[in-house]
Amino acid sequence: MNRELKRISVLVVLMFAVLFGSTSIIQVFQVDNLRTDSRNVRTLYQSYSAQRGSILVAGQPIAQSVPADDVYKFQRTYPNADLYSSVTGYLTLGGEPTGIEGAMNQYLSGTANSQFFDQLGSILTGQKPQGDSVELTLDPVVQQAAYDALGDQQGAVVAIEPSTGKILAMVSKPGFDPNALAVHDGDTAEAAYETLINDPSEPLQNRAIGGNLNPPGSTFKLVMTSAAIESGKFTPDSELPNPGTFTLPGTETEITNSEGADCGGGSTATLATALRLSCNIPFAELGLQLGEDTISKMASAYGFGQELSIPMKVTPSSYPDGLDEAQLAMSSFGQYEDRATPLQMAMVSAGIANKGAVMKPNLIDQILAPDLTVRQDFQPEVFSTPISDNTSATVTQMMVANVENGAASNARMDGISVAGKTGTAQNGGDDPYTLWFTGFAPADNPKVAVAVVVENGEGSVRPDSGIWSPRP
């Protein structure tokens, strides 16, 4: 009898231990995950009953909560909605927030662990709870300039401060009006969402950091040039084969340079000339000499294939693996299955500008408590160092030549030395070309690195497109 009672007692103790352990895990260790779970709408509703923190640019709100005459108490509004929609995202009733609204939801709603004592104070004093505000790194002048420059084109612009990784501008077009999704009428918000989600131009996609990624075209030649110089086996004066056409190994498919011409007019072209004039064939030859492993390591060092949060999640750019020689040749001038975000190509230029060190890109400058005291200050962080200072200086000189008297001459600016690289990528069939530019300025003291993509480029042949066609 005593033995049976002992067994039952042990079993009961074990059950209590398991119960205590599971509740502790849920209440303590999983609290943040539970709060951010998209299925936990209680947190979202709670954020409407409190004054949600603002999203700020240069101290001015681009998203803010104002009193509302309904059960939700506060209404989310977005001044300058078109200009900043790709950054703010939206907060909608009963749905998952996106953009900074989603990535910083805990802080904005006042439910982060760091705000525990604020929450406790609100309970004890009876004061209305408030969320923290988030100050972004964006420069309103640079943001407006990027927005205006993109015009009615479908594409994106990213600008980064090379020395810190601060994102100074992020524009994606077409954009949308988050105010239409933030209304407190669920049917109205749902109708607005359905209109946006069914729009073939995909305005809800942030093309700067995601969406359907584009081949980088000739802007990828910066990665190739970095790999070549950093290997120690090539200099800007290294000669590469430069025939008028090049048959991809193992195929009957020919690739050409722009308009089928010899690039520079000689049987060979230096690496510097090949970059300056954006020659496809010399870079295809370079890729075969460097090999997939060397190129892949350099692409990865710049960020290709790497998980990244700014704090919104960024779709990783990609450089393919397991390539045969034909695929390797095409991927060496940014075609085949190469894919990149504008943020990624801005990181490449920023790394070259910053003496070879790529800083982790970041949109958050500060988190401010409701009384505007700084709760958290973000510091620059090195993401990677793909190239040396010497390689950086060499590639910079080559990019400057590209702007001064090469394929990127349209980027010249009076009184400012600009380092840049254009790109034009084919998408197959009758799809429009993808047009790129990436670079930085001033070249001798870089303050900003940019990448621009236009997805609906027109025309049949572009100066540095990687065209290829079957041999007759």
Backbone hydrogen bonds, N-H to C=O, Kabsch-Sander energy under -0.5 kcal/mol:
donor,donor_aa,acceptor,acceptor_aa,energy
5,L,1,M,-2.5
6,K,2,N,-2.3
7,R,3,R,-2.0
8,I,4,E,-2.5
9,S,5,L,-2.6
10,V,6,K,-2.5
11,L,7,R,-2.4
12,V,8,I,-2.6
13,V,9,S,-2.5
14,L,10,V,-2.5
15,M,11,L,-2.4
16,F,12,V,-2.5
17,A,13,V,-2.3
18,V,14,L,-2.6
19,L,15,M,-2.7
20,F,16,F,-3.0
21,G,17,A,-2.6
22,S,18,V,-2.7
23,T,19,L,-2.4
24,S,20,F,-2.0
25,I,21,G,-2.3
26,I,22,S,-2.3
27,Q,23,T,-2.9
28,V,24,S,-2.4
29,F,24,S,-0.9
30,Q,25,I,-2.1
34,L,30,Q,-2.6
35,R,31,V,-2.0
36,T,32,D,-1.9
37,D,33,N,-0.9
40,N,37,D,-1.9
41,V,39,R,-1.7
43,T,40,N,-0.9
44,L,40,N,-0.7
45,Y,41,V,-2.8
46,Q,42,R,-2.5
47,S,43,T,-1.6
48,Y,44,L,-0.8
48,Y,45,Y,-0.9
49,S,45,Y,-1.1
50,A,46,Q,-0.9
51,Q,129,P,-1.7
52,R,50,A,-1.0
53,G,108,L,-2.8
55,I,63,A,-2.3
56,L,54,S,-0.5
56,L,134,V,-3.1
57,V,60,Q,-2.7
60,Q,57,V,-2.1
62,I,55,I,-3.3
63,A,55,I,-1.1
64,Q,77,T,-2.3
65,S,52,R,-0.5
66,V,75,Q,-2.6
68,A,73,K,-3.2
70,D,68,A,-1.0
73,K,70,D,-1.5
74,F,48,Y,-0.8
74,F,72,Y,-2.4
75,Q,66,V,-3.4
77,T,64,Q,-3.0
81,A,78,Y,-0.7
84,Y,80,N,-1.5
85,S,81,A,-1.4
87,V,84,Y,-1.6
88,T,84,Y,-2.7
89,G,85,S,-1.9
92,T,90,Y,-0.5
93,L,181,L,-0.5
93,L,183,V,-0.6
95,G,92,T,-1.8
98,T,90,Y,-1.9
100,I,87,V,-2.4
101,E,88,T,-2.1
101,E,98,T,-0.7
102,G,98,T,-1.2
102,G,99,G,-0.5
103,A,99,G,-2.8
104,M,100,I,-2.5
105,N,102,G,-1.3
108,L,104,M,-2.5
109,S,105,N,-2.7
110,G,106,Q,-0.7
110,G,107,Y,-0.6
111,T,106,Q,-2.4
112,A,106,Q,-1.1
115,Q,112,A,-1.8
116,F,113,N,-1.8
119,Q,115,Q,-2.3
120,L,116,F,-2.5
121,G,117,F,-2.5
122,S,118,D,-2.1
123,I,119,Q,-1.7
124,L,120,L,-2.3
125,T,121,G,-2.5
126,G,122,S,-1.6
131,G,51,Q,-2.7
132,D,107,Y,-2.8
133,S,368,L,-2.6
134,V,54,S,-2.6
135,E,133,S,-0.5
135,E,366,Q,-2.5
136,L,56,L,-2.9
136,L,134,V,-0.5
137,T,363,L,-2.2
139,D,168,L,-2.4
143,Q,139,D,-3.0
144,Q,140,P,-2.1
145,A,141,V,-2.2
146,A,142,V,-2.5
147,Y,143,Q,-2.4
148,D,144,Q,-2.7
149,A,145,A,-2.4
150,L,146,A,-1.9
151,G,147,Y,-1.0
153,Q,150,L,-2.0
155,G,153,Q,-0.7
155,G,173,K,-1.5
156,A,453,V,-2.0
157,V,171,V,-2.2
158,V,451,A,-2.2
159,A,169,A,-2.3
160,I,449,A,-3.1
161,E,166,K,-2.7
164,T,161,E,-1.3
165,G,161,E,-3.1
167,I,362,N,-2.4
168,L,159,A,-2.4
168,L,166,K,-0.7
169,A,159,A,-1.5
171,V,157,V,-2.5
173,K,155,G,-3.0
180,A,177,D,-1.4
181,L,178,P,-0.8
182,A,178,P,-1.0
186,G,184,H,-0.8
189,A,185,D,-2.5
190,E,186,G,-2.5
191,A,187,D,-2.3
192,A,188,T,-2.2
193,Y,189,A,-2.3
194,E,190,E,-2.6
195,T,191,A,-2.0
196,L,192,A,-1.9
197,I,193,Y,-3.0
198,N,194,E,-1.6
199,D,196,L,-0.9
202,E,199,D,-2.2
205,Q,202,E,-1.5
207,R,205,Q,-1.2
209,I,206,N,-1.4
210,G,206,N,-1.6
213,L,211,G,-1.1
214,N,340,A,-1.1
217,G,334,G,-2.0
219,T,216,P,-1.6
220,F,217,G,-1.8
221,K,218,S,-1.5
222,L,219,T,-1.6
223,V,220,F,-0.7
224,M,220,F,-1.9
225,T,221,K,-2.8
226,S,222,L,-2.2
227,A,223,V,-2.3
228,A,224,M,-2.4
229,I,225,T,-2.7
230,E,226,S,-2.6
231,S,227,A,-1.4
232,G,229,I,-1.3
233,K,228,A,-0.6
234,F,228,A,-0.9
238,S,235,T,-1.9
240,L,269,A,-2.3
242,N,267,S,-2.7
246,F,255,I,-2.1
248,L,246,F,-0.6
248,L,253,T,-2.9
251,T,248,L,-2.0
254,E,469,S,-2.5
255,I,246,F,-2.7
256,T,467,I,-1.5
257,N,244,G,-0.6
260,G,257,N,-2.2
261,A,258,S,-2.0
264,G,262,D,-1.1
269,A,240,L,-2.3
271,L,238,S,-1.6
272,A,236,P,-2.6
274,A,270,T,-2.8
275,L,271,L,-2.1
276,R,272,A,-2.5
277,L,273,T,-2.8
279,C,274,A,-2.6
283,F,279,C,-0.7
284,A,280,N,-2.3
285,E,281,I,-2.5
286,L,282,P,-2.4
287,G,283,F,-2.5
288,L,284,A,-1.6
289,Q,285,E,-1.6
290,L,286,L,-2.8
291,G,287,G,-2.6
295,I,291,G,-1.8
296,S,292,E,-3.1
297,K,293,D,-2.3
298,M,294,T,-1.8
299,A,295,I,-2.7
300,S,296,S,-2.6
301,A,297,K,-2.1
302,Y,298,M,-1.7
303,G,299,A,-0.9
303,G,300,S,-0.6
304,F,299,A,-2.5
305,G,317,S,-2.7
306,Q,303,G,-2.2
308,L,314,V,-0.6
310,I,312,M,-2.3
314,V,308,L,-2.6
315,T,209,I,-2.6
318,S,339,R,-2.5
328,L,324,D,-2.6
329,A,325,E,-2.2
330,M,326,A,-2.0
331,S,327,Q,-2.6
332,S,328,L,-1.1
333,F,330,M,-1.5
334,G,331,S,-1.5
335,Q,330,M,-1.7
338,D,335,Q,-1.9
339,R,318,S,-2.3
340,A,214,N,-2.6
343,L,208,A,-1.9
345,M,341,T,-1.9
346,A,342,P,-2.3
347,M,343,L,-2.0
348,V,344,Q,-1.7
349,S,345,M,-2.0
350,A,346,A,-2.7
351,G,347,M,-2.4
352,I,348,V,-2.0
353,A,349,S,-2.5
354,N,350,A,-1.8
355,K,352,I,-0.8
356,G,351,G,-2.3
357,A,354,N,-1.5
358,V,356,G,-0.6
358,V,384,S,-2.9
359,M,357,A,-0.6
360,K,381,E,-3.6
362,N,165,G,-2.0
363,L,310,I,-2.7
365,D,135,E,-2.9
365,D,363,L,-0.5
366,Q,135,E,-1.6
367,I,376,Q,-2.5
368,L,133,S,-3.0
368,L,366,Q,-0.5
369,A,373,T,-2.8
372,L,369,A,-2.9
375,R,367,I,-2.8
375,R,373,T,-0.6
376,Q,367,I,-1.7
378,F,365,D,-2.0
383,F,358,V,-2.8
384,S,358,V,-1.8
387,I,356,G,-1.1
392,S,388,S,-2.5
393,A,389,D,-2.3
394,T,390,N,-2.1
395,V,391,T,-2.8
396,T,392,S,-2.3
397,Q,393,A,-2.0
398,M,394,T,-1.8
399,M,395,V,-2.3
400,V,396,T,-2.4
401,A,397,Q,-2.0
402,N,398,M,-1.4
403,V,399,M,-1.2
403,V,400,V,-0.5
404,E,400,V,-2.8
405,N,401,A,-2.4
406,G,402,N,-0.8
407,A,276,R,-2.9
408,A,402,N,-1.8
409,S,406,G,-1.3
411,A,408,A,-2.1
412,R,409,S,-1.7
413,M,416,I,-0.7
416,I,413,M,-1.7
418,V,416,I,-0.5
419,A,440,F,-2.5
420,G,399,M,-1.4
421,K,438,T,-2.4
423,G,436,W,-1.8
424,T,464,D,-0.7
425,A,434,T,-2.8
431,D,428,G,-1.7
433,Y,457,G,-1.1
434,T,425,A,-2.6
435,L,433,Y,-0.6
435,L,454,V,-2.7
436,W,423,G,-3.3
437,F,452,V,-1.8
438,T,421,K,-2.3
439,G,450,V,-1.9
440,F,419,A,-2.5
441,A,448,V,-1.9
443,A,417,S,-2.9
445,N,442,P,-1.0
447,K,441,A,-2.4
448,V,441,A,-1.8
449,A,160,I,-2.9
450,V,439,G,-2.8
451,A,158,V,-2.0
452,V,437,F,-3.0
453,V,156,A,-2.5
454,V,435,L,-2.8
455,E,154,Q,-3.4
455,E,453,V,-0.5
456,N,154,Q,-0.7
457,G,433,Y,-2.0
457,G,454,V,-0.6
465,S,462,R,-1.5
466,G,424,T,-0.6
467,I,465,S,-1.4
469,S,254,E,-2.3
471,R,252,E,-2.5
